[in-house]
Amino acid sequence: MADTTKARIGVTGARELEIDIADAKAVKKAVEAAVKAQDPVVWIEDTRGHSYGIVVDKLAFLQVEGDAARGGIGFGSG
């Protein structure tokens, strides 16, 4: 399975949309370009081939996990 990165996107009027993405840099560039160009919608494709159209005016934030966030699962430090 290819490496994936989670992107969390805050949208006004909703809580969050979390998408598994393959190319974090491409998603960042697409969102930045859409905001700069005042495009009405930015399209993001997840690792399963599903496309999500996000209304640019409704974007609240974009958070992309770094490699450090991929640590183990659990609550202990042990």
TIBA-189811 format. One record per atom (N, C-alpha, C, O, CB): residue number from 1; atom name; x, y, z. Coordinates in Angstrom, 3 decimals. Each point is the difference from the previous one (the first is absolute). Glycine has a CB too. Example, Ala and Ser with C-alpha at 12.3 -4.5 7.8 and 13.67 -1.06 7.14 Angstrom:
<pts>
{1, "N", {13.190, -5.690, 7.800}}
{1, "CA", {-0.890, 1.190, 0.000}}
{1, "C", {0.900, 1.200, 0.000}}
{1, "O", {1.036, -0.019, 0.665}}
{1, "CB", {-2.928, -1.154, 0.581}}
{2, "N", {1.542, 2.223, -1.966}}
{2, "CA", {0.820, 1.190, 0.060}}
{2, "C", {-0.770, 1.090, 0.730}}
{2, "O", {0.509, 1.108, 0.169}}
{2, "CB", {0.675, -1.736, -2.314}}
</pts>
This chain:
<pts>
{1, "N", {0.843, -1.182, 0.000}}
{1, "CA", {-0.843, 1.182, 0.000}}
{1, "C", {0.887, 1.243, 0.000}}
{1, "O", {1.010, 0.036, 0.704}}
{1, "CB", {-2.856, -1.280, 0.518}}
{2, "N", {1.492, 2.236, -1.982}}
{2, "CA", {0.782, 1.224, -0.101}}
{2, "C", {-0.105, 0.797, 1.294}}
{2, "O", {-0.980, -0.109, 0.736}}
{2, "CB", {0.616, 0.160, -3.225}}
{3, "N", {1.392, 0.753, 2.752}}
{3, "CA", {-0.044, 0.875, 1.158}}
{3, "C", {-1.126, 0.997, -0.180}}
{3, "O", {-0.228, 0.503, -1.100}}
{3, "CB", {2.702, -0.779, 1.487}}
{4, "N", {-3.169, 0.557, 0.690}}
{4, "CA", {-1.070, 0.983, -0.046}}
{4, "C", {0.200, 1.015, 1.097}}
{4, "O", {0.708, -0.254, 0.974}}
{4, "CB", {-2.278, -1.431, -1.944}}
{5, "N", {0.957, 2.811, 0.816}}
{5, "CA", {0.017, 1.072, 0.970}}
{5, "C", {-1.430, 0.420, 0.233}}
{5, "O", {-0.797, 0.042, -0.937}}
{5, "CB", {3.102, 0.730, 0.233}}
{6, "N", {-2.640, -0.461, 1.936}}
{6, "CA", {-1.336, 0.499, 0.280}}
{6, "C", {-0.004, 1.511, -0.123}}
{6, "O", {0.929, 0.668, 0.456}}
{6, "CB", {-1.401, -2.618, 1.067}}
{7, "N", {-0.552, 2.480, -2.126}}
{7, "CA", {-0.209, 1.442, -0.053}}
{7, "C", {-1.318, 0.277, 0.698}}
{7, "O", {-1.006, -0.645, -0.294}}
{7, "CB", {2.323, 0.910, -1.884}}
{8, "N", {-1.324, 0.681, 3.092}}
{8, "CA", {-1.223, 0.391, 0.686}}
{8, "C", {-0.343, 1.393, -0.483}}
{8, "O", {0.835, 0.904, 0.049}}
{8, "CB", {-0.335, -2.347, 1.999}}
{9, "N", {-1.720, 1.619, -2.512}}
{9, "CA", {-0.416, 1.257, -0.598}}
{9, "C", {-1.200, 0.527, 0.772}}
{9, "O", {-1.039, -0.656, 0.073}}
{9, "CB", {1.903, -0.047, -2.352}}
{10, "N", {-0.717, 1.879, 2.848}}
{10, "CA", {-1.104, 0.631, 0.700}}
{10, "C", {-0.833, 0.799, -0.980}}
{10, "O", {0.530, 0.739, -0.829}}
{10, "CB", {0.812, -0.640, 2.944}}
{11, "N", {-2.635, -0.253, -2.012}}
{11, "CA", {-0.911, 0.687, -0.903}}
{11, "C", {-1.035, 0.708, 0.855}}
{11, "O", {-0.595, -0.617, 0.883}}
{11, "CB", {0.957, -1.081, -2.752}}
{12, "N", {-0.587, 2.977, 1.622}}
{12, "CA", {-0.994, 0.706, 0.782}}
{12, "C", {-1.359, -0.640, -0.222}}
{12, "O", {-0.339, -0.397, -1.115}}
{12, "CB", {1.669, 2.532, 0.971}}
{13, "N", {-2.092, -2.231, 1.198}}
{13, "CA", {-1.318, -0.627, -0.093}}
{13, "C", {0.049, -1.506, 0.211}}
{13, "O", {-1.047, -0.641, 0.080}}
{13, "CB", {0.382, 2.446, -1.633}}
{14, "N", {1.851, -2.378, 1.645}}
{14, "CA", {0.169, -1.430, 0.252}}
{14, "C", {1.184, -0.150, 0.952}}
{14, "O", {0.714, 0.970, 0.257}}
{14, "CB", {-1.670, -1.632, -2.553}}
{15, "N", {1.162, -0.499, 2.799}}
{15, "CA", {1.123, -0.198, 0.910}}
{15, "C", {1.296, -0.154, -0.773}}
{15, "O", {0.756, 0.960, -0.139}}
{15, "CB", {-2.285, -2.028, 1.799}}
{16, "N", {1.790, -0.110, -2.157}}
{16, "CA", {1.236, -0.253, -0.742}}
{16, "C", {-0.232, -1.106, -1.013}}
{16, "O", {-0.922, -0.805, 0.131}}
{16, "CB", {2.309, 1.534, 1.840}}
{17, "N", {-0.549, -0.752, -2.964}}
{17, "CA", {0.017, -1.054, -1.002}}
{17, "C", {1.411, -0.570, 0.023}}
{17, "O", {0.960, 0.718, -0.277}}
{17, "CB", {-2.776, 0.384, -1.189}}
{18, "N", {1.954, -2.385, 1.794}}
{18, "CA", {1.320, -0.616, 0.050}}
{18, "C", {0.137, -0.959, -1.175}}
{18, "O", {-0.826, -0.892, -0.191}}
{18, "CB", {0.915, 1.111, 2.717}}
{19, "N", {0.971, -0.020, -3.311}}
{19, "CA", {0.191, -0.751, -1.235}}
{19, "C", {1.394, -0.613, 0.001}}
{19, "O", {0.972, 0.681, 0.328}}
{19, "CB", {-2.570, 0.839, -1.574}}
{20, "N", {1.710, -2.799, 0.885}}
{20, "CA", {1.303, -0.633, -0.196}}
{20, "C", {0.493, 0.377, -1.387}}
{20, "O", {-0.639, -0.317, -1.003}}
{20, "CB", {0.065, -1.620, 2.560}}
{21, "N", {1.720, 2.620, -1.608}}
{21, "CA", {0.543, 0.469, -1.268}}
{21, "C", {1.381, -0.607, -0.230}}
{21, "O", {0.701, -0.344, 0.952}}
{21, "CB", {-2.010, 2.492, -0.750}}
{22, "N", {1.687, -2.275, -1.454}}
{22, "CA", {1.297, -0.572, -0.344}}
{22, "C", {1.078, 1.073, -0.133}}
{22, "O", {1.167, -0.267, 0.288}}
{22, "CB", {-2.350, -1.597, -1.450}}
{23, "N", {0.818, 3.064, 0.736}}
{23, "CA", {0.981, 1.043, -0.292}}
{23, "C", {-0.372, 1.290, 0.727}}
{23, "O", {-0.772, 0.808, -0.514}}
{23, "CB", {1.241, -1.851, -1.734}}
{24, "N", {0.081, 1.228, 3.437}}
{24, "CA", {-0.320, 1.166, 0.819}}
{24, "C", {0.394, 1.305, -0.690}}
{24, "O", {-0.740, 0.982, 0.056}}
{24, "CB", {1.042, -2.391, 1.983}}
{25, "N", {0.854, 1.421, -2.684}}
{25, "CA", {0.455, 1.221, -0.668}}
{25, "C", {-0.960, 0.413, -1.104}}
{25, "O", {-0.283, 1.187, -0.167}}
{25, "CB", {2.646, -1.796, 0.695}}
{26, "N", {-2.864, -0.357, -1.279}}
{26, "CA", {-0.933, 0.306, -1.088}}
{26, "C", {-1.304, 0.578, 0.545}}
{26, "O", {-0.570, 0.917, -0.592}}
{26, "CB", {1.586, -2.757, -0.784}}
{27, "N", {-1.485, 1.310, 2.494}}
{27, "CA", {-1.244, 0.513, 0.594}}
{27, "C", {0.217, 1.420, 0.505}}
{27, "O", {-0.837, 0.873, -0.228}}
{27, "CB", {0.136, -3.212, 0.882}}
{28, "N", {1.816, 2.579, 0.029}}
{28, "CA", {0.298, 1.356, 0.477}}
{28, "C", {0.042, 0.984, -1.157}}
{28, "O", {-0.578, 1.085, 0.071}}
{28, "CB", {1.870, -2.044, 1.845}}
{29, "N", {-0.598, 0.567, -2.988}}
{29, "CA", {0.109, 0.885, -1.171}}
{29, "C", {-1.360, 0.251, -0.629}}
{29, "O", {-0.298, 1.125, -0.400}}
{29, "CB", {2.608, -1.977, -0.013}}
{30, "N", {-3.145, -0.188, 0.321}}
{30, "CA", {-1.328, 0.151, -0.600}}
{30, "C", {-0.860, 0.957, 0.816}}
{30, "O", {-0.695, 0.846, -0.563}}
{30, "CB", {0.860, -3.165, -0.370}}
{31, "N", {-0.121, 2.187, 2.258}}
{31, "CA", {-0.790, 0.888, 0.857}}
{31, "C", {0.525, 1.427, -0.087}}
{31, "O", {-0.781, 0.941, -0.147}}
{31, "CB", {0.281, -2.859, 1.697}}
{32, "N", {1.811, 2.085, -1.461}}
{32, "CA", {0.583, 1.338, -0.102}}
{32, "C", {-0.344, 0.661, -1.329}}
{32, "O", {-0.353, 1.179, -0.033}}
{32, "CB", {2.213, -1.910, 1.530}}
{33, "N", {-1.761, -0.017, -2.592}}
{33, "CA", {-0.307, 0.547, -1.330}}
{33, "C", {-1.468, 0.380, -0.111}}
{33, "O", {-0.333, 1.036, -0.575}}
{33, "CB", {2.161, -2.428, -0.409}}
{34, "N", {-2.702, 0.565, 1.528}}
{34, "CA", {-1.442, 0.286, -0.067}}
{34, "C", {-0.347, 1.253, 0.795}}
{34, "O", {-0.811, 0.814, -0.441}}
{34, "CB", {0.344, -3.263, 0.174}}
{35, "N", {1.079, 2.604, 1.439}}
{35, "CA", {-0.258, 1.194, 0.815}}
{35, "C", {0.526, 1.241, -0.721}}
{35, "O", {-0.688, 1.016, -0.093}}
{35, "CB", {0.821, -2.390, 2.219}}
{36, "N", {1.103, 1.277, -2.636}}
{36, "CA", {0.618, 1.146, -0.683}}
{36, "C", {-0.794, 0.414, -1.239}}
{36, "O", {-0.187, 1.190, -0.253}}
{36, "CB", {2.423, -1.940, 1.094}}
{37, "N", {-2.700, -0.230, -1.606}}
{37, "CA", {-0.741, 0.283, -1.230}}
{37, "C", {-1.478, 0.289, 0.256}}
{37, "O", {-0.747, 0.304, -0.930}}
{37, "CB", {2.355, -1.758, -0.282}}
{38, "N", {-2.023, 1.358, 2.465}}
{38, "CA", {-1.395, 0.186, 0.383}}
{38, "C", {-0.921, -0.957, -0.747}}
{38, "O", {-1.106, 0.362, -0.401}}
{38, "CB", {1.599, 2.031, 0.890}}
{39, "N", {-0.008, -3.634, -0.667}}
{39, "CA", {-0.825, -1.034, -0.611}}
{39, "C", {-1.160, -0.328, 0.942}}
{39, "O", {0.153, 0.089, 1.219}}
{39, "CB", {1.850, -1.037, -2.475}}
{40, "N", {-3.145, 0.574, 0.713}}
{40, "CA", {-1.133, -0.321, 0.868}}
{40, "C", {0.153, -1.339, 0.719}}
{40, "O", {-0.485, -0.157, 1.121}}
{40, "CB", {-0.937, 1.483, -2.649}}
{41, "N", {2.089, -2.285, 0.900}}
{41, "CA", {0.111, -1.347, 0.569}}
{41, "C", {1.406, -0.533, -0.227}}
{41, "O", {0.594, 0.220, -1.056}}
{41, "CB", {-3.052, -0.646, 0.660}}
{42, "N", {2.988, -0.277, 1.397}}
{42, "CA", {1.250, -0.739, -0.164}}
{42, "C", {-0.349, -1.480, 0.132}}
{42, "O", {-0.755, -0.389, 0.890}}
{42, "CB", {2.201, 2.313, 0.043}}
{43, "N", {-0.896, -2.741, -1.821}}
{43, "CA", {-0.268, -1.439, 0.004}}
{43, "C", {1.196, -0.738, 0.550}}
{43, "O", {1.135, 0.236, -0.414}}
{43, "CB", {-2.671, -0.005, -1.551}}
{44, "N", {1.275, -1.136, 2.909}}
{44, "CA", {1.046, -0.819, 0.613}}
{44, "C", {-0.401, -1.455, -0.150}}
{44, "O", {-1.140, -0.371, 0.281}}
{44, "CB", {1.760, 2.200, 1.375}}
{45, "N", {0.325, -2.658, -2.100}}
{45, "CA", {-0.258, -1.430, -0.179}}
{45, "C", {0.680, -0.776, 1.120}}
{45, "O", {1.158, 0.253, 0.331}}
{45, "CB", {-1.337, 0.032, -2.841}}
{46, "N", {-0.560, -1.241, 3.093}}
{46, "CA", {0.589, -0.813, 1.059}}
{46, "C", {0.696, -1.220, -0.589}}
{46, "O", {0.012, -0.192, -1.216}}
{46, "CB", {-1.781, 0.978, 2.816}}
{47, "N", {2.344, -1.605, -0.733}}
{47, "CA", {0.773, -1.154, -0.447}}
{47, "C", {-0.858, -1.094, -0.613}}
{47, "O", {0.528, -0.914, -0.634}}
{47, "CB", {1.106, 1.445, 2.394}}
{48, "N", {-2.951, -0.454, -1.579}}
{48, "CA", {-0.902, -0.999, -0.588}}
{48, "C", {-0.618, 0.486, -1.310}}
{48, "O", {-0.822, -0.691, -0.602}}
{48, "CB", {0.333, -0.148, 2.901}}
{49, "N", {0.890, 2.028, -2.732}}
{49, "CA", {-0.514, 0.526, -1.254}}
{49, "C", {-1.265, 0.829, 0.138}}
{49, "O", {-0.571, 0.416, -1.008}}
{49, "CB", {1.581, -2.359, -0.056}}
{50, "N", {-1.461, 2.193, 2.290}}
{50, "CA", {-1.175, 0.849, 0.210}}
{50, "C", {0.416, 1.461, -0.088}}
{50, "O", {1.045, 0.384, 0.526}}
{50, "CB", {-2.130, -2.143, 0.934}}
{51, "N", {0.272, 2.572, -2.121}}
{51, "CA", {0.281, 1.429, -0.124}}
{51, "C", {-0.912, 0.797, 0.913}}
{51, "O", {-1.185, -0.303, 0.140}}
{51, "CB", {1.932, -0.029, -2.506}}
{52, "N", {-0.175, 1.356, 2.986}}
{52, "CA", {-0.746, 0.875, 0.903}}
{52, "C", {0.112, 1.423, -0.525}}
{52, "O", {1.102, 0.520, -0.172}}
{52, "CB", {-0.680, -2.047, 2.169}}
{53, "N", {-1.553, 2.151, -2.250}}
{53, "CA", {-0.029, 1.391, -0.419}}
{53, "C", {-0.256, 0.864, 1.215}}
{53, "O", {-1.018, -0.158, 0.674}}
{53, "CB", {0.200, -0.467, -2.976}}
{54, "N", {1.726, 1.533, 2.588}}
{54, "CA", {-0.116, 0.844, 1.176}}
{54, "C", {-0.141, 1.444, -0.460}}
{54, "O", {0.821, 0.503, -0.768}}
{54, "CB", {0.546, -2.121, 2.174}}
{55, "N", {-2.404, 2.267, -0.932}}
{55, "CA", {-0.247, 1.397, -0.353}}
{55, "C", {1.075, 0.845, 0.669}}
{55, "O", {0.110, 0.019, 1.226}}
{55, "CB", {-2.624, -0.402, -1.462}}
{56, "N", {3.295, 1.072, -0.563}}
{56, "CA", {1.159, 0.735, 0.493}}
{56, "C", {-0.404, 1.062, 1.020}}
{56, "O", {0.710, 0.201, 0.986}}
{56, "CB", {0.439, -0.614, -3.169}}
{57, "N", {-2.260, 1.089, 1.970}}
{57, "CA", {-0.448, 1.035, 0.933}}
{57, "C", {-0.353, -0.565, 1.370}}
{57, "O", {-0.082, 0.751, 0.972}}
{57, "CB", {-0.761, 0.542, -2.914}}
{58, "N", {0.634, -2.595, 2.036}}
{58, "CA", {-0.376, -0.636, 1.263}}
{58, "C", {1.176, -0.612, 0.734}}
{58, "O", {-0.168, -0.520, 1.103}}
{58, "CB", {-2.036, 0.075, -2.086}}
{59, "N", {3.413, 0.495, 0.387}}
{59, "CA", {1.182, -0.563, 0.654}}
{59, "C", {0.332, 0.781, 1.258}}
{59, "O", {0.078, 1.229, -0.020}}
{59, "CB", {0.793, -2.011, -2.194}}
{60, "N", {-0.678, 0.061, 3.307}}
{60, "CA", {0.428, 0.629, 1.245}}
{60, "C", {1.483, -0.273, 0.241}}
{60, "O", {0.727, 0.890, 0.442}}
{60, "CB", {-3.055, -1.129, 0.505}}
{61, "N", {2.790, -0.996, -1.237}}
{61, "CA", {1.409, -0.331, 0.162}}
{61, "C", {0.318, -1.276, -0.763}}
{61, "O", {-0.894, -0.735, -0.419}}
{61, "CB", {0.938, 1.857, 2.674}}
{62, "N", {1.251, -1.368, -2.424}}
{62, "CA", {0.495, -1.243, -0.580}}
{62, "C", {1.133, -0.476, 0.889}}
{62, "O", {0.991, 0.709, 0.177}}
{62, "CB", {-1.651, -0.042, -2.560}}
{63, "N", {0.526, -1.848, 2.938}}
{63, "CA", {1.042, -0.592, 0.848}}
{63, "C", {0.458, -1.285, -0.646}}
{63, "O", {-0.815, -0.869, -0.310}}
{63, "CB", {-0.156, 1.894, 2.410}}
{64, "N", {2.275, -1.153, -2.308}}
{64, "CA", {0.567, -1.207, -0.587}}
{64, "C", {0.952, -0.601, 1.019}}
{64, "O", {0.905, 0.677, 0.486}}
{64, "CB", {-1.129, 0.224, -2.860}}
{65, "N", {0.020, -2.177, 2.697}}
{65, "CA", {0.856, -0.672, 0.970}}
{65, "C", {1.413, -0.139, -0.537}}
{65, "O", {0.210, -0.219, -1.193}}
{65, "CB", {-2.190, -1.015, 2.086}}
{66, "N", {2.939, 1.365, 0.003}}
{66, "CA", {1.387, -0.250, -0.362}}
{66, "C", {0.364, -1.437, 0.302}}
{66, "O", {-0.792, -0.726, 0.602}}
{66, "CB", {1.368, 3.118, -0.164}}
{67, "N", {0.612, -2.816, -0.848}}
{67, "CA", {0.455, -1.358, 0.251}}
{67, "C", {0.073, -0.315, 1.490}}
{67, "O", {-0.196, -1.150, 0.391}}
{67, "CB", {1.476, 1.248, -2.518}}
{68, "N", {-1.003, 0.904, 2.969}}
{68, "CA", {0.105, -0.232, 1.441}}
{68, "C", {-1.333, -0.427, 0.592}}
{68, "O", {-0.026, -0.666, 1.035}}
{68, "CB", {1.860, 2.347, -0.923}}
{69, "N", {-2.941, -1.313, -0.746}}
{69, "CA", {-1.328, -0.347, 0.503}}
{69, "C", {-0.329, -1.461, -0.252}}
{69, "O", {-1.050, -0.477, 0.432}}
{69, "CB", {0.324, 2.821, -0.822}}
{70, "N", {1.595, -3.058, -0.297}}
{70, "CA", {-0.275, -1.403, -0.344}}
{70, "C", {0.568, -0.976, 1.026}}
{70, "O", {0.284, -1.151, -0.331}}
{70, "CB", {-0.280, 1.807, -2.067}}
{71, "N", {0.162, -0.210, 3.627}}
{71, "CA", {0.552, -0.860, 1.041}}
{71, "C", {-0.922, -1.170, 0.287}}
{71, "O", {-0.961, -0.237, -0.730}}
{71, "CB", {2.131, 2.203, 1.717}}
{72, "N", {-0.880, -2.684, 0.062}}
{72, "CA", {-0.787, -1.163, 0.359}}
{72, "C", {-1.386, 0.359, 0.506}}
{72, "O", {-0.339, 1.167, 0.195}}
{72, "CB", {2.444, -2.323, 0.335}}
{73, "N", {-2.878, 0.129, -0.330}}
{73, "CA", {-1.352, 0.170, 0.505}}
{73, "C", {0.031, -0.326, 1.475}}
{73, "O", {0.663, -0.957, 0.401}}
{73, "CB", {-1.720, 0.385, -2.641}}
{74, "N", {0.362, 1.335, 3.055}}
{74, "CA", {-0.065, -0.283, 1.426}}
{74, "C", {0.172, 1.252, 0.819}}
{74, "O", {0.212, 1.094, -0.524}}
{74, "CB", {0.661, -3.358, 0.090}}
{75, "N", {-0.970, 2.075, 1.746}}
{75, "CA", {0.045, 1.155, 0.896}}
{75, "C", {1.259, 0.038, 0.847}}
{75, "O", {0.344, 1.054, 0.535}}
{75, "CB", {-2.808, -1.091, -0.484}}
{76, "N", {3.156, -1.077, 0.085}}
{76, "CA", {1.197, -0.033, 0.836}}
{76, "C", {1.236, 0.411, -0.761}}
{76, "O", {-0.005, 0.057, -1.230}}
{76, "CB", {-1.032, -1.843, 2.567}}
{77, "N", {2.084, 2.071, -0.614}}
{77, "CA", {1.253, 0.382, -0.642}}
{77, "C", {0.956, -1.179, -0.107}}
{77, "O", {1.128, 0.136, -0.475}}
{77, "CB", {-1.424, 2.178, 1.350}}
{78, "N", {-0.167, -3.455, -0.434}}
{78, "CA", {0.818, -1.092, 0.166}}
{78, "C", {0.491, -0.909, -0.950}}
{78, "O", {0.730, -0.926, 0.352}}
{78, "CB", {-1.713, 1.206, 1.325}}
</pts>
